[in-house]
Amino acid sequence: MKKSLTIVPIAARSTVDQVVERIRRVILDEKLSTGERLPGEHELVERLQVSRPVLREGIARLQSLGLVDVRRGSGTFVGGADLVLLGVRHLNNVLSISPRELLTYTELRTAIEVQAVRQAALLATDDDVNELAAILVKLSCSKQSYAELLAIDFQFHRKLIDIAGNPLMKNLIEVIYEFVIVQMTKTTPMPRDNARGRKLHAAIVDAIKDRNADRAELAMRAHMDVVVEILHRNNDLDSDSNRKKSSNSSNRRKTPT
């Protein structure tokens, strides 16, 4: 008897991923120099045949990877040579991680950070709280570039784990660092649009300042719930997900959410 094999279909790539890859290829294939200006938003929308929101998300991801530099009021430019090389390495991960894998790593990150924040609430010194508060101020600065915002965001979460004092937690978060960054590029809005994120981070710091472990855990869970919510919402934009929604729409209408 023939053995039945389970073969999972290849997920279709989202339009945003295709925008990221197409612009990356233009930068590399055309050998564009650092600081060289890319076509404006209107022209890119026309030439790529995508919507403005899709293009803007793609540009935001490219900026987070250092491949482009967005200068408000001036346009979008090719990133620094060293950042371009770094961006290409990270981009391979961005395009190769499936939505399901990203959710799996986010679950692992949640388990680590929920425990870390409880420990931080019990162990944080006044200096630790002041440092977290200082990081929050940086996160609130609307002049930060998207790449700087992601770096500061990760610094905040790394500081929580440092305060917890568990070396295994530190090692684990470094192991999944690139997956965390990929997740952040898909869930973190531009600084001017991230009021919700700032509020969630502030709730974590307030709970730690009050040395309230239970409240700190609730604040972290609320933060990570939002991350998962955005990942699910973004995945719904993928054509593969849209096909599933189309074929199962009648079933879902009967299923409570």
N, C-alpha and C positions, 0 to 999 in steps of 0.2 A: 504494500500500500504506500502511495506517495505521501511523504511527510508534508503537512500543511504549514506553510511559512507565513509569518506575519510580516508584511512589508508595508511600512508607513509611507504614504505619498510625500513627495518633496513639496514643502510649503512654498507657495508663491511669494516673491519678494514684494514688499510694499513699494508704493510709488516714491515715498520719501527715500528709501534705500537706493532706488534707481537714480534719483536726482543726485544723491551723494556720490555714487559711483561715477555717474556721467561727468560731473564737474571735476572730480578727482582725475579722471582720465584726460580731460582737456588740459588741466594744469600740467600733468606729466607728459602727455604726448606732444603738446605744443611747446614744451620746455619753457613755460612762462617763468619769468624772473620774480624774485621776492619784491613785493611792493607794486607789481604790475596790476593795473586795474582790470577787474572782470566786468563783463557787460552788466548793465543796470537791471533792476528787477523786472521792468516791463519787457525788456528784450529777452531775458531768460525765460519768463513765462511763455512768451510767444514761441521761442525756439525749442523749448523742452515740452511744450504743450501740456503744462500742468497748472494747477490753481496757485494763487498767491500763498495761501496758508501752507500748502505742501512745499513750495519753493522755500519759504521762510524757515520751515522746520529743517529742511535739508541744509540750508545755509548755516543755521544755528548749530547743527551737528558738526559741520565742517569747521566752524569756528572753535567749537569745544575741543576739536582734535588738533587745532593749530594749523590747519591747511589753508584757512583764509582769515583775514583780519577785517572785521566790519567796523568802519569808522562812520559814526552817525553824522549825517549831513554831507558826507563825502563819497561814500560808496563801499564796495567790497573789493578787497585787494588780496593778492597771493600772500600767504604767510611766510615767515622767515624760513630760510633753507633748512636749518636744524629742526624747526617745528614741522616742516613738511615731511621730513624723514620719519619723525616721531609719529606724526599723524597717520602716515601710510601703515605703520606697524599696528596702531590701534584700530585703524579702519578695517583691517582684515578681521579683527575680532567683532567689530560692530556688524559687519555684513555676514559673518558666519554663525553668530549665535542666534538660535531660533527663539521665537517668543516663549515657547514652553521652557527652554533651558534658562532663559533670563528670569522667568518666574520662579524656577527651582532655586536659583542662586539668591534671589530676593528673599525667599523663605529662609534660607540658611542665614543670610545677613540679618533678618528679623530676629531669629533665635539668638544670635550673638549679641545684637545691640540691646534687646530687651533685658537680658541678664546684665549686660554691661552697665546700662543706665541705672538699674537697681543698685548695683554695687557703687556706682559713682555717687548716688544720692547719700549713701552711707559713709563714703570714704573721702569725698571731696573736701579740700581745704578752701579757705577763703581765696587764696591765690588761684586755685583751680577754677572757682566760680567766676572770678574776675577775668580770667583768660577766656572762658567760654563766652562771657558777656562781650568781651572785646571782639571775638570772632563774629558774634551776632551783629555788631556795629558794621563790620566789613561786609557782611551778607546783605545789609540794608542799604548799602551804597549803590545808587542807581548808575553810577559812572563805571562800575566794574564791567569788564568785558565778560562775555559768556564763559570763556576758558578760565578766567580768574574766579568767577563765581563757583564753578565746579570744584576748582582746587580748594577754595575756602570752605565749601560745603563738606568736602571730604575731610578737611582738616578738623572741622567741628566734630564729626563722628569718630575720627581717629583719637581726638582728645578725650572723648567719653570713654573709649576703650583703654586709653592710657591711665585714666583715673581709676578705672576698675582694677587695674593692677594684675590682671591674669595674663601671663605670657602666652598661653595657648590661644586665647582670644586675639591677641595681637598678631600672632603668626597666621591665624586663619583669615583675618581681615586683609592681610597683605597678600595671601595666596589668591584670594578672590578679588583683589584690587581692581584688575582690569574689567571684571564683570560688573563691579559696583560702578565704575566710571561709565561703562556702556549703558547701564540702567539709568544713571543720572542724565546722560545725554538724551534719553528717551522720555524722561519724566520731569525734568527741571526746566521751568519757563525762564525767559530772559529776566534779568533783575527787576526791570520796571513792572513785570507782570507776575511777580512771585510773592505777593502779599500773603497769600495762604501759607506758603512755605515758611516765611519769616515768623508768622504767628505760631506755627507748629514747633519751630525750633525754640522760640521764646518760652513756650509752655514747658518744654523739657528743662531749660535752664532755671526757670522759676521753681520747679519742683525740686531740682537738685539744691538750689539755694536754700529752700525750706527743709532740706534733709528728709524729704518725703518719698520713700522708695516706691510706694504703691502709686502715687500720683505720677511719678517719673515714668513708671512702666506704662501707665495708661496713656501718657503723652507720647511716648515712643511708639506704642501700638497704633495710636491715631495717625502718627506721621507715616508709618510703614503701610497702614491701610490705604492711605492716599496714594502712595507709590504704586501699590498693587492695582488700585482702581484705575490709575492713569495707564498702566501697562495694558490692562484689559481693554480699556477704551481705545488705545492706540492700535492694538492688535485687531480690533474690529474694523480698522480701515484697510487691513490687508485684503487683497483680492481673494486669497484662499479662505479667509474668514467670511468674506462676503458671500462666497459660494455656499459655504455651510449655512449661513443665515438664510439664504434664499431657499435652500432645500429643506430646512427645518423650521421655517417661519411659523407654520401652523402649529407645530408641537410647542414652540416656545411661547406662543400666545396663551397656551394653556398652563404654562409652568410659572409659578410665582418666582420673583427675583428677590 
